[in-house]
Amino acid sequence: MLNPRITQHYLQSLLAHYEREVFLLLFLDNQHQVIRHEEMFAGTISSVVVHPKKLYA
């Protein structure tokens, strides 16, 4: 994903169906291509709490 607009469209299509806030990680290779994505945390309609300890575990 070398182009920010491509990244924007990818994330919009990925997140459009969510009805609540989510914290999502994108895993990229050396060429900035998405390997996979993973939803780490889910929140309410207007916020999500991120637990740093779980990110580094």
Backbone torsions as a table, in degrees:
resi	resn	phi	psi	omega
1	MET	NA	78.9	-177.5
2	LEU	-82.4	-20.0	-176.8
3	ASN	-104.3	123.6	-180.0
4	PRO	-57.2	-32.4	-179.9
5	ARG	-68.6	-36.6	175.9
6	ILE	-64.2	-42.7	177.9
7	THR	-62.2	-43.5	178.3
8	GLN	-58.5	-47.9	-179.5
9	HIS	-65.3	-38.9	178.1
10	TYR	-61.0	-48.7	-178.7
11	LEU	-68.1	-37.5	177.5
12	GLN	-61.8	-43.3	179.7
13	SER	-69.5	-33.8	-179.7
14	LEU	-71.0	-38.0	-172.3
15	LEU	-101.2	-3.5	-173.7
16	ALA	-60.6	-32.0	-175.0
17	HIS	-84.3	-9.0	-179.5
18	TYR	-72.7	139.4	177.0
19	GLU	-105.5	5.7	179.7
20	ARG	-142.1	167.1	178.1
21	GLU	-71.8	142.1	175.6
22	VAL	-135.9	152.4	172.8
23	PHE	-108.0	115.6	-172.2
24	LEU	-119.2	138.1	175.5
25	LEU	-105.2	138.0	172.1
26	LEU	-107.3	128.9	176.7
27	PHE	-102.8	121.4	-175.2
28	LEU	-115.8	153.0	173.5
29	ASP	-90.3	-173.8	-177.6
30	ASN	-65.5	-21.0	178.5
31	GLN	-96.0	12.8	177.5
32	HIS	66.5	27.6	175.2
33	GLN	-94.9	141.6	-178.4
34	VAL	-69.5	125.9	173.7
35	ILE	-87.0	-47.4	177.2
36	ARG	-166.5	170.1	173.2
37	HIS	-128.9	155.3	-178.8
38	GLU	-144.4	127.7	175.4
39	GLU	-80.5	117.1	-176.7
40	MET	-92.9	-42.0	-176.2
41	PHE	-140.1	144.6	175.1
42	ALA	-121.2	145.8	-177.4
43	GLY	-128.2	-145.4	-179.9
44	THR	-97.6	-168.0	-179.6
45	ILE	-68.7	-20.9	-175.6
46	SER	-128.1	0.8	-179.9
47	SER	-159.8	162.8	175.3
48	VAL	-143.7	137.4	178.1
49	VAL	-95.7	126.3	179.8
50	VAL	-106.3	129.1	-179.5
51	HIS	-101.1	103.8	-175.7
52	PRO	-56.4	-33.3	-179.8
53	LYS	-60.6	-35.5	179.7
54	LYS	-73.0	-25.2	178.3
55	LEU	-72.8	-30.9	-175.9
56	TYR	-99.4	1.5	-177.1
57	ALA	-77.9	NA	NA
